[in-house]
Amino acid sequence: MKKIIYVLILITAVSCLNKNDSKLDVATHIRFNDVDKNGLTIDTKLLSNIKNDLKKTPNKLNREVWNYDKEGNEEHYVLNKGVVFKFVEEQKAHSIFNAYYEQVVKGNNYIFLTNMDFDESYNTYYDIVIIDGSDPFKIIELIGTNGVNYDVYNPDIIKKLKAWDSQINFKFVVIDVSRIHAYIGKLPRDINKFSNEVYEFCPDVIDQGYGTMDEMISDYTENKYFWLWWD
């Protein structure tokens, strides 16, 4: 009789555990699907992990773009396939990029920082965008990065970046209307020649940024970090 009672207790306990596991699976499924992917073909668990890491809910991407060519023709469109996490502290934004870049790109999407902003204490913040398509040069084209004040247009920037990329292997982290940042995969053979080319193409890097060529070269060699900005 005791054996029968023991078996019944054991069966009841296992049944309760299975029910609890089932409830946990359902809860997890609901939590993952609570994230609106807004047209992205991205793993739902991956997007939920990013959401939980940031402790922010993503918004639907809805970015208007105005592109101008050298003849003054205007192209206007809206980027609306993707998600954006708004106003993320700079260090955290870079941490998220580095932690999830490979997984996001593997799924034929791209993650990048944009819309640099500041709080009242002048701390830097970015929006983090995950967008359809894994080709960063196509993203740069879609964002319309330009330096029109210096008569530098989007095709010029893409052409120059592709030429440098062949020797440097960029990982583009910030893509914006007048700004590009990238991690340097490998240093160019002639760092001085490369740095002079950068300054010639984008004078504001030193004139309103580093201050001297030596400081710019130090950033390249020590931090493996590259950026362009046209005021």
C-alpha atoms as a printed R data frame, in Angstrom:
    type eleno elety resid chain resno      x      y       z
1   ATOM     1    CA   MET     A     1  0.000  0.000   0.000
2   ATOM     2    CA   LYS     A     2  2.832  2.368   0.882
3   ATOM     3    CA   LYS     A     3  4.465  1.699  -2.478
4   ATOM     4    CA   ILE     A     4  1.250  2.583  -4.323
5   ATOM     5    CA   ILE     A     5  0.902  5.860  -2.397
6   ATOM     6    CA   TYR     A     6  4.553  6.692  -3.143
7   ATOM     7    CA   VAL     A     7  4.070  6.068  -6.854
8   ATOM     8    CA   LEU     A     8  0.941  8.242  -6.930
9   ATOM     9    CA   ILE     A     9  2.811 11.089  -5.190
10  ATOM    10    CA   LEU     A    10  5.696 10.784  -7.662
11  ATOM    11    CA   ILE     A    11  3.349 10.869 -10.675
12  ATOM    12    CA   THR     A    12  1.584 13.947  -9.269
13  ATOM    13    CA   ALA     A    13  4.896 15.737  -8.694
14  ATOM    14    CA   VAL     A    14  6.150 15.038 -12.231
15  ATOM    15    CA   SER     A    15  2.835 16.199 -13.646
16  ATOM    16    CA   CYS     A    16  3.103 19.493 -11.767
17  ATOM    17    CA   LEU     A    17  6.674 20.014 -13.009
18  ATOM    18    CA   ASN     A    18  5.586 19.434 -16.601
19  ATOM    19    CA   LYS     A    19  2.772 21.947 -16.198
20  ATOM    20    CA   ASN     A    20  5.181 24.514 -14.770
21  ATOM    21    CA   ASP     A    21  7.621 23.904 -17.657
22  ATOM    22    CA   SER     A    22  4.756 24.303 -20.094
23  ATOM    23    CA   LYS     A    23  3.748 27.600 -18.509
24  ATOM    24    CA   LEU     A    24  7.381 28.788 -18.670
25  ATOM    25    CA   ASP     A    25  7.620 27.886 -22.365
26  ATOM    26    CA   VAL     A    26  4.419 29.791 -23.117
27  ATOM    27    CA   ALA     A    27  5.568 32.803 -21.106
28  ATOM    28    CA   THR     A    28  8.916 32.829 -22.904
29  ATOM    29    CA   HIS     A    29  7.201 32.534 -26.281
30  ATOM    30    CA   ILE     A    30  4.904 35.431 -25.468
31  ATOM    31    CA   ARG     A    31  7.771 37.556 -24.182
32  ATOM    32    CA   PHE     A    32  9.803 37.021 -27.362
33  ATOM    33    CA   ASN     A    33  6.893 37.693 -29.672
34  ATOM    34    CA   ASP     A    34  6.069 40.862 -27.766
35  ATOM    35    CA   VAL     A    35  8.828 42.577 -29.793
36  ATOM    36    CA   ASP     A    36  7.558 44.029 -33.072
37  ATOM    37    CA   LYS     A    37 10.173 43.242 -35.728
38  ATOM    38    CA   ASN     A    38  8.598 45.703 -38.177
39  ATOM    39    CA   GLY     A    39  9.409 43.727 -41.303
40  ATOM    40    CA   LEU     A    40 12.837 42.451 -40.243
41  ATOM    41    CA   THR     A    41 13.727 38.830 -40.864
42  ATOM    42    CA   ILE     A    42 15.581 38.622 -37.564
43  ATOM    43    CA   ASP     A    43 15.552 35.959 -34.895
44  ATOM    44    CA   THR     A    44 12.939 36.971 -32.339
45  ATOM    45    CA   LYS     A    45 15.008 35.742 -29.407
46  ATOM    46    CA   LEU     A    46 17.994 37.812 -30.595
47  ATOM    47    CA   LEU     A    47 15.894 40.967 -30.785
48  ATOM    48    CA   SER     A    48 14.432 40.251 -27.345
49  ATOM    49    CA   ASN     A    49 17.929 39.782 -25.927
50  ATOM    50    CA   ILE     A    50 18.946 43.198 -27.263
51  ATOM    51    CA   LYS     A    51 15.765 44.698 -25.847
52  ATOM    52    CA   ASN     A    52 16.416 43.172 -22.425
53  ATOM    53    CA   ASP     A    53 20.089 44.202 -22.479
54  ATOM    54    CA   LEU     A    54 19.140 47.809 -23.216
55  ATOM    55    CA   LYS     A    55 16.056 47.773 -20.971
56  ATOM    56    CA   LYS     A    56 14.341 49.695 -23.760
57  ATOM    57    CA   THR     A    57 11.454 48.878 -26.062
58  ATOM    58    CA   PRO     A    58 12.284 49.311 -29.759
59  ATOM    59    CA   ASN     A    59 10.301 51.718 -31.900
60  ATOM    60    CA   LYS     A    60  9.391 51.136 -35.524
61  ATOM    61    CA   LEU     A    61 11.947 52.682 -37.852
62  ATOM    62    CA   ASN     A    62 10.459 55.686 -39.643
63  ATOM    63    CA   ARG     A    63 13.278 57.862 -40.964
64  ATOM    64    CA   GLU     A    64 12.824 60.449 -43.694
65  ATOM    65    CA   VAL     A    65 15.792 60.949 -45.999
66  ATOM    66    CA   TRP     A    66 16.557 63.782 -48.405
67  ATOM    67    CA   ASN     A    67 19.373 62.995 -50.824
68  ATOM    68    CA   TYR     A    68 20.945 65.585 -53.134
69  ATOM    69    CA   ASP     A    69 23.237 65.041 -56.092
70  ATOM    70    CA   LYS     A    70 25.799 67.410 -57.612
71  ATOM    71    CA   GLU     A    71 23.178 68.855 -59.967
72  ATOM    72    CA   GLY     A    72 20.962 69.782 -57.042
73  ATOM    73    CA   ASN     A    73 18.342 67.119 -57.726
74  ATOM    74    CA   GLU     A    74 16.497 65.968 -54.616
75  ATOM    75    CA   GLU     A    75 15.500 62.422 -53.740
76  ATOM    76    CA   HIS     A    76 13.090 61.948 -50.843
77  ATOM    77    CA   TYR     A    77 12.054 58.639 -49.268
78  ATOM    78    CA   VAL     A    78 11.295 56.973 -45.945
79  ATOM    79    CA   LEU     A    79 13.203 54.113 -44.340
80  ATOM    80    CA   ASN     A    80 10.560 52.106 -42.500
81  ATOM    81    CA   LYS     A    81 11.700 48.485 -42.402
82  ATOM    82    CA   GLY     A    82 13.495 47.968 -39.127
83  ATOM    83    CA   VAL     A    83 13.556 49.043 -35.488
84  ATOM    84    CA   VAL     A    84 15.264 51.769 -33.462
85  ATOM    85    CA   PHE     A    85 16.238 51.953 -29.784
86  ATOM    86    CA   LYS     A    86 16.296 55.634 -28.913
87  ATOM    87    CA   PHE     A    87 18.710 57.715 -26.837
88  ATOM    88    CA   VAL     A    88 21.252 55.154 -25.675
89  ATOM    89    CA   GLU     A    89 24.338 56.298 -23.753
90  ATOM    90    CA   GLU     A    90 27.425 56.232 -26.001
91  ATOM    91    CA   GLN     A    91 29.433 53.564 -24.171
92  ATOM    92    CA   LYS     A    92 26.379 51.313 -23.867
93  ATOM    93    CA   ALA     A    93 25.541 51.832 -27.541
94  ATOM    94    CA   HIS     A    94 29.022 50.727 -28.599
95  ATOM    95    CA   SER     A    95 28.814 47.775 -26.208
96  ATOM    96    CA   ILE     A    96 25.538 46.637 -27.788
97  ATOM    97    CA   PHE     A    97 26.976 47.028 -31.285
98  ATOM    98    CA   ASN     A    98 30.029 44.926 -30.448
99  ATOM    99    CA   ALA     A    99 28.041 42.278 -28.579
100 ATOM   100    CA   TYR     A   100 25.410 41.687 -31.264
101 ATOM   101    CA   TYR     A   101 27.001 42.768 -34.549
102 ATOM   102    CA   GLU     A   102 27.935 39.292 -35.791
103 ATOM   103    CA   GLN     A   103 24.539 37.788 -34.950
104 ATOM   104    CA   VAL     A   104 22.614 40.639 -36.573
105 ATOM   105    CA   VAL     A   105 24.674 40.647 -39.781
106 ATOM   106    CA   LYS     A   106 24.461 36.856 -40.004
107 ATOM   107    CA   GLY     A   107 20.694 37.265 -40.315
108 ATOM   108    CA   ASN     A   108 21.083 39.630 -43.305
109 ATOM   109    CA   ASN     A   109 20.442 42.775 -41.267
110 ATOM   110    CA   TYR     A   110 22.698 45.592 -40.075
111 ATOM   111    CA   ILE     A   111 23.039 47.295 -36.695
112 ATOM   112    CA   PHE     A   112 24.456 50.799 -36.390
113 ATOM   113    CA   LEU     A   113 24.436 53.968 -34.291
114 ATOM   114    CA   THR     A   114 22.951 57.224 -35.555
115 ATOM   115    CA   ASN     A   115 21.409 60.561 -34.484
116 ATOM   116    CA   MET     A   116 24.179 61.600 -32.094
117 ATOM   117    CA   ASP     A   117 22.712 63.746 -29.308
118 ATOM   118    CA   PHE     A   118 23.644 65.140 -25.901
119 ATOM   119    CA   ASP     A   119 22.002 65.465 -22.508
120 ATOM   120    CA   GLU     A   120 22.146 68.525 -20.253
121 ATOM   121    CA   SER     A   121 25.586 67.475 -19.000
122 ATOM   122    CA   TYR     A   122 26.876 67.059 -22.575
123 ATOM   123    CA   ASN     A   123 27.072 63.279 -22.321
124 ATOM   124    CA   THR     A   124 26.802 61.673 -25.754
125 ATOM   125    CA   TYR     A   125 23.866 59.495 -26.797
126 ATOM   126    CA   TYR     A   126 22.922 57.617 -29.964
127 ATOM   127    CA   ASP     A   127 19.936 55.864 -31.423
128 ATOM   128    CA   ILE     A   128 20.610 52.214 -32.287
129 ATOM   129    CA   VAL     A   129 19.053 51.074 -35.559
130 ATOM   130    CA   ILE     A   130 18.615 47.541 -36.856
131 ATOM   131    CA   ILE     A   131 17.718 47.670 -40.528
132 ATOM   132    CA   ASP     A   132 17.032 45.219 -43.325
133 ATOM   133    CA   GLY     A   133 20.147 44.361 -45.390
134 ATOM   134    CA   SER     A   134 23.691 43.546 -44.270
135 ATOM   135    CA   ASP     A   135 25.742 45.611 -46.781
136 ATOM   136    CA   PRO     A   136 27.034 48.680 -44.894
137 ATOM   137    CA   PHE     A   137 27.743 50.595 -48.116
138 ATOM   138    CA   LYS     A   138 24.099 50.183 -49.115
139 ATOM   139    CA   ILE     A   139 23.094 51.490 -45.673
140 ATOM   140    CA   ILE     A   140 25.401 54.504 -46.148
141 ATOM   141    CA   GLU     A   141 23.720 55.089 -49.494
142 ATOM   142    CA   LEU     A   142 20.233 54.820 -47.977
143 ATOM   143    CA   ILE     A   143 21.063 57.162 -45.083
144 ATOM   144    CA   GLY     A   144 22.456 59.618 -47.637
145 ATOM   145    CA   THR     A   145 25.730 60.446 -45.871
146 ATOM   146    CA   ASN     A   146 27.223 63.556 -47.473
147 ATOM   147    CA   GLY     A   147 29.493 66.544 -47.036
148 ATOM   148    CA   VAL     A   148 27.698 68.955 -49.347
149 ATOM   149    CA   ASN     A   149 29.305 71.968 -47.636
150 ATOM   150    CA   TYR     A   150 32.586 70.707 -49.092
151 ATOM   151    CA   ASP     A   151 31.033 69.623 -52.378
152 ATOM   152    CA   VAL     A   152 31.324 65.975 -51.292
153 ATOM   153    CA   TYR     A   153 28.327 63.832 -52.155
154 ATOM   154    CA   ASN     A   154 27.134 60.389 -51.186
155 ATOM   155    CA   PRO     A   155 28.643 58.531 -54.180
156 ATOM   156    CA   ASP     A   156 31.997 60.242 -53.490
157 ATOM   157    CA   ILE     A   157 31.977 59.026 -49.895
158 ATOM   158    CA   ILE     A   158 31.047 55.467 -50.804
159 ATOM   159    CA   LYS     A   159 33.720 55.311 -53.504
160 ATOM   160    CA   LYS     A   160 36.407 56.599 -51.130
161 ATOM   161    CA   LEU     A   161 35.350 54.323 -48.249
162 ATOM   162    CA   LYS     A   162 35.370 51.271 -50.523
163 ATOM   163    CA   ALA     A   163 38.887 52.122 -51.707
164 ATOM   164    CA   TRP     A   164 40.112 52.431 -48.100
165 ATOM   165    CA   ASP     A   165 38.141 49.405 -46.959
166 ATOM   166    CA   SER     A   166 40.124 47.155 -49.287
167 ATOM   167    CA   GLN     A   167 43.218 47.814 -47.174
168 ATOM   168    CA   ILE     A   168 41.694 48.522 -43.765
169 ATOM   169    CA   ASN     A   169 38.621 46.283 -43.401
170 ATOM   170    CA   PHE     A   170 36.208 48.739 -41.752
171 ATOM   171    CA   LYS     A   171 33.420 47.736 -39.400
172 ATOM   172    CA   PHE     A   172 31.018 50.688 -39.679
173 ATOM   173    CA   VAL     A   173 29.455 51.544 -36.341
174 ATOM   174    CA   VAL     A   174 28.085 55.104 -36.788
175 ATOM   175    CA   ILE     A   175 26.230 55.976 -39.994
176 ATOM   176    CA   ASP     A   176 24.552 59.364 -40.191
177 ATOM   177    CA   VAL     A   177 23.823 62.218 -42.582
178 ATOM   178    CA   SER     A   178 27.209 63.921 -42.169
179 ATOM   179    CA   ARG     A   179 29.107 61.432 -40.041
180 ATOM   180    CA   ILE     A   180 30.739 58.006 -40.415
181 ATOM   181    CA   HIS     A   181 32.571 56.082 -37.678
182 ATOM   182    CA   ALA     A   182 34.216 52.678 -38.039
183 ATOM   183    CA   TYR     A   183 36.439 50.234 -36.216
184 ATOM   184    CA   ILE     A   184 39.683 49.582 -38.081
185 ATOM   185    CA   GLY     A   185 40.250 45.899 -38.809
186 ATOM   186    CA   LYS     A   186 43.881 46.356 -39.823
187 ATOM   187    CA   LEU     A   187 46.151 49.370 -40.172
188 ATOM   188    CA   PRO     A   188 47.160 50.550 -43.639
189 ATOM   189    CA   ARG     A   189 50.714 49.827 -44.743
190 ATOM   190    CA   ASP     A   190 51.501 53.535 -44.951
191 ATOM   191    CA   ILE     A   191 49.651 55.196 -42.067
192 ATOM   192    CA   ASN     A   192 50.971 58.670 -42.911
193 ATOM   193    CA   LYS     A   193 49.830 58.489 -46.526
194 ATOM   194    CA   PHE     A   194 46.423 57.219 -45.448
195 ATOM   195    CA   SER     A   195 46.013 59.938 -42.814
196 ATOM   196    CA   ASN     A   196 46.856 62.648 -45.326
197 ATOM   197    CA   GLU     A   197 44.255 61.222 -47.713
198 ATOM   198    CA   VAL     A   198 41.667 61.326 -44.929
199 ATOM   199    CA   TYR     A   199 42.461 64.957 -44.113
200 ATOM   200    CA   GLU     A   200 42.341 65.949 -47.777
201 ATOM   201    CA   PHE     A   201 38.953 64.276 -48.159
202 ATOM   202    CA   CYS     A   202 37.505 65.514 -44.855
203 ATOM   203    CA   PRO     A   203 39.375 68.510 -43.351
204 ATOM   204    CA   ASP     A   204 36.994 68.806 -40.384
205 ATOM   205    CA   VAL     A   205 38.477 65.620 -38.925
206 ATOM   206    CA   ILE     A   206 41.484 67.675 -37.815
207 ATOM   207    CA   ASP     A   207 40.280 71.269 -38.168
208 ATOM   208    CA   GLN     A   208 37.283 70.680 -35.868
209 ATOM   209    CA   GLY     A   209 38.270 67.366 -34.340
210 ATOM   210    CA   TYR     A   210 41.694 65.981 -33.493
211 ATOM   211    CA   GLY     A   211 43.542 69.272 -33.834
212 ATOM   212    CA   THR     A   212 46.716 67.718 -35.185
213 ATOM   213    CA   MET     A   213 47.716 64.967 -37.595
214 ATOM   214    CA   ASP     A   214 49.693 63.232 -34.832
215 ATOM   215    CA   GLU     A   215 46.599 62.927 -32.629
216 ATOM   216    CA   MET     A   216 44.607 61.463 -35.517
217 ATOM   217    CA   ILE     A   217 47.323 58.897 -36.262
218 ATOM   218    CA   SER     A   218 47.488 57.979 -32.566
219 ATOM   219    CA   ASP     A   219 43.759 57.268 -32.541
220 ATOM   220    CA   TYR     A   220 44.168 55.009 -35.554
221 ATOM   221    CA   THR     A   221 47.128 53.080 -34.166
222 ATOM   222    CA   GLU     A   222 46.126 52.894 -30.497
223 ATOM   223    CA   ASN     A   223 42.325 52.712 -30.588
224 ATOM   224    CA   LYS     A   224 41.807 51.336 -34.108
225 ATOM   225    CA   TYR     A   225 39.036 53.898 -34.553
226 ATOM   226    CA   PHE     A   226 38.223 55.967 -37.632
227 ATOM   227    CA   TRP     A   227 35.710 58.707 -38.270
228 ATOM   228    CA   LEU     A   228 34.649 61.323 -40.798
229 ATOM   229    CA   TRP     A   229 32.497 64.367 -40.148
230 ATOM   230    CA   TRP     A   230 31.554 67.293 -42.333
231 ATOM   231    CA   ASP     A   231 30.262 70.318 -40.403
